[in-house]
Amino acid sequence: MTRNLKSRRKIKKVISVISTYLLLLIIALICAGPFLWLINASFKSGQNIYDMKFFNNPSLVNYIGVMNFMSLPRYFMNTVIITVGSIVIDVIFSALCAYPLACMDFYGKDIVFGALISTMILPCAAGLVVNYITIVKLHLLNTFLGVILPSGVSVFSIILLRQSYLVIPKELTDAAKIDGASEIMIWYKIMLPEIKPSISTIIIFDFIGKWNSFLWPIIILQDPKKYPLATALKYLNGQFNYKFGYIAAGTVISIIPVIIIFLTFQKYYISAISGAIKG
């Protein structure tokens, strides 16, 4: 009797595990469905581009066509300059801004932090006109710096790094102060290495956002040769209205670096988010 009961429980547990994995697999396929269809379309020739057969007679003709039509190295380099510049500015200035908000006591600290949080409810489109006028006044129109500066420092990055600073034991900074270290030395030598997981998370978010930025570069950059890759892909839409395979191939090429960056820094991702929540 006892053996039968244990056997039933074991069967129920196996069925429960299999059902859970099947459900998760279905959800994953639904979420990844459009992306898989895009990859599939990029390997098809023009006549069978919209059928639902996956990887039926795959061909590289779309990839070869895109590479022949577009100057991909130039657009890749433009995207790298804009993305890396934005990430460097965001990491440095967000880390510096978050440090006093987390580790120093000064009048109005809570007001400053509350003001930063309140700006997160504003839509990005609300700042387009102001940012454009500012860039024009600074004579940065049609420059990479004009694309980078308006969104260089993210409020989300400041809040995430502030929460990461808060979980670092205060005894570390107290010991450094006793040894005579300055605030900038404490920040650089002690605090900054401790928040590497959060910095990795910011790099992931910034890379995805900046690499795929479309609207702001097309507003600021008047020379199409300076466009980043996502903006340059609009030429495929305009020149090849009946060549969707070219657009699919160009899109797949553009997201390969994003996948590489995410896989490189993914081990820090969960720890940084969990650390921010605890803080």
Secondary structure, DSSP 8 states (H G I E B T S, - for coil): -HHHHHHHHHHHHHHHHHHHHHHHHHHHHHHHHHHHHHHHHHTS-STTTTS--TTSS--SHHHHHHHHHS-HHHHHHHHHHHHHHHHHHHHHHHHHHHHHHHH---TTHHHHHHHHHHGGGS-GGGGHHHHHHHHHHTT-TTSHHHHHGGGSS-HHHHHHHHHHHHTS-HHHHHHHHHTT--HHHHIIIIIHHHTHHHHHHHHHHHHHHHHT--HHHHHH--SGGG--HHHHTHHHHHH-TT-HHHHHHHHHHHHHHHHHHHHHHHHHHHHHHHHHHH-
